[in-house]
């Protein structure tokens, strides 16, 4: 029994150390991912359900595009209202080629966008995306745009943002 107490103390200190280093600060890093619809018969650990167009659909956990694939972005007011925005993302060349192939092979399926951990929009793929642009049409907040401004340049700006 005496050996359990030191082990318990070590585990407790490790658990608390991560909370202490976080210091209650909110993680203001931006995160953008795009996920393609898949079959509900795929490995349950590799998919997640999401409501799209009034129907539960299943999407790949592994994203088709993410922050590492983006060169720049440009926000715009959405048609949903005053406090709602959309964003156009310009992809790097290799990502644009990959998205063109993926959207060509998956016409008739949905692609959803997650922004900072939440699903914000989805589109039905009706044709191949050849221009290297991915669009979130709605669901973006000013806080999302501020976080993206810290991580990525806006389209037309020179230079790269420094990651903190």
C-alpha positions in Angstrom: 0.0 0.0 0.0 2.9 2.4 0.7 4.0 2.2 -3.0 0.6 3.4 -4.2 0.8 6.7 -2.4 3.9 8.0 -4.3 2.5 6.7 -7.6 -0.8 8.5 -6.9 1.1 11.7 -6.1 3.1 11.5 -9.3 -0.1 11.0 -11.4 -1.9 13.8 -9.6 1.0 16.2 -10.1 1.2 15.4 -13.8 -2.5 15.9 -14.2 -2.4 19.3 -12.4 0.7 20.5 -14.2 -1.1 20.8 -17.5 -3.8 22.8 -15.9 -1.3 25.1 -14.2 0.6 25.7 -17.5 -2.7 26.5 -19.3 -3.4 29.2 -16.6 -7.0 29.3 -17.7 -6.0 31.1 -20.9 -8.3 30.6 -23.9 -6.6 29.0 -26.9 -6.9 31.6 -29.6 -5.4 29.6 -32.4 -7.5 29.4 -35.5 -8.5 26.0 -36.9 -10.1 25.3 -40.2 -10.9 21.8 -41.6 -12.9 20.5 -44.5 -14.4 17.0 -44.2 -15.9 14.8 -47.0 -19.0 12.7 -46.6 -18.5 8.9 -46.4 -20.5 5.8 -45.8 -21.9 5.0 -42.4 -20.5 1.5 -42.8 -16.9 2.8 -42.6 -14.8 2.3 -39.4 -16.8 4.0 -36.6 -13.6 5.4 -35.2 -12.9 7.2 -38.5 -16.2 8.9 -39.1 -18.6 11.2 -37.2 -22.3 11.9 -37.8 -23.5 15.3 -38.7 -26.9 16.8 -39.7 -26.6 18.1 -43.3 -29.6 19.2 -45.3 -32.0 17.8 -42.7 -30.5 14.3 -42.8 -27.9 12.6 -40.7 -24.8 12.0 -42.8 -21.4 10.6 -41.9 -18.1 12.4 -42.5 -14.5 11.4 -42.3 -12.7 12.5 -39.2 -9.5 13.0 -41.2 -9.8 16.3 -43.0 -9.4 16.8 -46.7 -7.9 20.3 -46.2 -6.8 22.2 -43.1 -4.8 25.3 -42.0 -1.6 23.9 -43.4 -3.2 23.9 -46.9 -4.3 27.5 -46.9 -2.3 30.4 -48.4 -4.7 33.2 -47.5 -8.4 34.1 -46.7 -10.9 36.8 -47.4 -14.0 37.2 -45.2 -17.3 38.6 -46.6 -20.8 39.3 -45.1 -23.1 36.4 -45.6 -26.7 36.5 -46.6 -27.8 35.3 -43.2 -27.6 38.6 -41.3 -25.5 41.4 -39.8 -23.3 39.3 -37.5 -22.7 36.4 -39.9 -19.9 36.1 -42.3 -18.4 33.7 -44.9 -14.8 33.2 -45.9 -13.0 32.3 -49.1 -9.8 30.3 -48.6 -7.1 30.3 -51.2 -5.3 26.8 -51.2 -1.7 26.0 -51.8 -1.1 24.4 -55.2 -0.7 20.9 -53.9 -3.9 21.2 -51.8 -5.8 22.6 -54.8 -4.7 19.6 -56.9 -5.8 17.2 -54.1 -9.2 19.0 -53.6 -9.8 18.9 -57.4 -9.3 15.1 -57.4 -11.4 14.6 -54.3 -14.3 16.7 -55.5 -14.2 15.0 -58.9 -14.5 11.6 -57.3 -17.1 12.6 -54.8 -19.8 14.5 -56.8 -23.2 14.2 -55.2 -21.7 14.0 -51.6 -21.5 16.7 -49.0 -18.4 18.5 -47.7 -18.6 20.3 -44.4 -16.4 23.0 -42.9 -15.3 23.1 -39.3 -14.1 26.4 -37.9 -12.4 26.4 -34.5 -13.9 23.1 -33.6 -17.5 23.6 -34.7 -19.3 22.8 -37.9 -20.3 26.0 -39.6 -21.4 25.1 -43.1 -21.7 22.4 -45.6 -22.0 22.2 -49.4 -23.2 19.5 -51.8 -20.4 18.8 -54.3 -22.0 19.2 -57.7 -18.8 19.7 -59.8 -15.0 19.5 -59.5 -13.4 22.4 -57.7 -10.6 23.5 -60.0 -9.9 27.1 -58.9 -8.1 26.3 -55.6 -10.8 28.2 -53.6 -12.8 26.7 -50.7 -15.7 28.7 -49.4 -17.5 28.8 -46.1 -20.8 30.5 -47.0 -22.1 31.2 -43.5 -21.7 30.7 -39.8 -18.4 32.6 -39.3 -18.2 35.2 -36.5 -16.0 38.2 -36.0 -14.1 36.3 -33.3 -13.3 33.6 -35.9 -12.1 36.2 -38.3 -9.9 37.8 -35.6 -8.3 34.4 -34.8 -7.7 33.8 -38.5 -6.1 37.2 -38.9 -3.5 36.1 -36.3 -2.6 33.0 -38.2 -3.0 33.8 -41.9 -2.7 36.7 -44.3 -5.7 38.1 -46.0 -5.9 37.6 -49.8 -3.9 40.3 -51.5 -1.6 41.0 -48.5 2.1 40.5 -48.7 4.0 38.3 -46.2 3.1 35.5 -43.9 1.6 35.7 -40.4 3.9 34.4 -37.7 2.5 31.6 -35.7 2.6 32.1 -31.9 
